[in-house]
Every structure is written in structure tokens, then in C-alpha cells.
Amino acid sequence: MKRVVLGALLVAALCGCAGDKGKELFDTAQFEEKQNNREHAKQLYQEIVAKYPDSPVAKQAQERLAALGGK
């Protein structure tokens, strides 16, 4: 669990301060997928679609949700 949290923090830190929260969430969701935390990844993708529908990564988030069996 600590590894997952530290990894998520690392991903967030590497994203910088660009202010693109949708991209930050997408990167974290990708990390969660790689860690086999599919449910958390799906939650993050759903959050992107709901909160940032016009972001450049919203379409990618929808595609990942479909691939993971989400909404």
C-alpha cells in the first residue's frame, strides 16, 4: 500500500505545476493500472470524464474505461 501511495505521489510530482488536473489524474490512473489496481484506475478515469469532459485526455479515459469494463 505504501508503494502505491508513494508511486502516486511521484507521478503527481513529475507532472509539474502545469495546472492540467485531467492529465495528472490520467497519469495516476495509468500508474494504478500498471500496479493492477484496476478498480482505482476506473474510478480515476470516471472522475476525468465527469469533471474534465473537455480535457484532451477525456477521450482516452473513456477508451480505457471501456477496455477495463467500466461505464
C-alpha positions as CSV (number, residue, x, y, z in Angstrom):
1,M,0.0,0.0,0.0
2,K,2.8,2.4,0.8
3,R,4.4,1.7,-2.5
4,V,1.2,2.6,-4.3
5,V,0.8,5.9,-2.4
6,L,4.4,6.8,-2.9
7,G,4.1,5.9,-6.6
8,A,1.0,8.1,-7.0
9,L,2.8,11.0,-5.3
10,L,5.8,10.5,-7.6
11,V,3.6,10.6,-10.6
12,A,1.9,13.8,-9.3
13,A,5.3,15.4,-8.6
14,L,6.6,14.5,-12.1
15,C,3.5,16.1,-13.7
16,G,4.7,19.5,-12.5
17,C,2.6,22.5,-11.9
18,A,1.1,22.9,-15.4
19,G,-2.4,23.1,-13.8
20,D,-3.8,20.3,-16.0
21,K,-5.6,18.2,-13.4
22,G,-7.2,15.9,-16.0
23,K,-3.7,14.9,-17.3
24,E,-2.5,14.4,-13.7
25,L,-5.4,12.1,-13.0
26,F,-4.9,10.3,-16.2
27,D,-1.2,9.7,-15.4
28,T,-2.1,8.4,-12.0
29,A,-4.8,6.1,-13.4
30,Q,-2.2,4.7,-15.8
31,F,0.1,4.1,-12.9
32,E,-2.7,2.3,-11.0
33,E,-3.4,0.1,-14.0
34,K,0.3,-0.9,-14.1
35,Q,0.1,-1.8,-10.4
36,N,-3.0,-3.9,-11.2
37,N,-5.3,-1.6,-9.2
38,R,-8.0,-1.7,-11.8
39,E,-10.8,-0.5,-9.7
40,H,-9.0,2.6,-8.6
41,A,-7.9,3.2,-12.1
42,K,-11.5,3.0,-13.3
43,Q,-12.5,5.5,-10.5
44,L,-9.9,7.9,-11.7
45,Y,-10.9,7.6,-15.4
46,Q,-14.6,8.1,-14.4
47,E,-13.5,11.3,-12.5
48,I,-11.7,12.6,-15.5
49,V,-14.8,12.1,-17.8
50,A,-17.1,13.6,-15.2
51,K,-15.0,16.6,-14.1
52,Y,-12.9,17.3,-17.2
53,P,-15.0,16.3,-20.2
54,D,-13.4,18.8,-22.5
55,S,-9.8,17.9,-21.5
56,P,-7.5,16.4,-24.1
57,V,-7.4,13.1,-22.1
58,A,-11.2,12.7,-21.6
59,K,-11.5,10.6,-24.8
60,Q,-8.5,8.4,-23.7
61,A,-10.1,8.0,-20.3
62,Q,-13.3,6.8,-21.9
63,E,-11.4,4.4,-24.0
64,R,-9.6,3.0,-21.0
65,L,-12.9,2.7,-19.1
66,A,-14.3,0.6,-22.0
67,A,-11.2,-1.6,-22.1
68,L,-11.5,-2.1,-18.3
69,G,-15.2,-2.9,-18.5
70,G,-16.3,0.5,-17.0
71,K,-19.1,2.8,-17.9
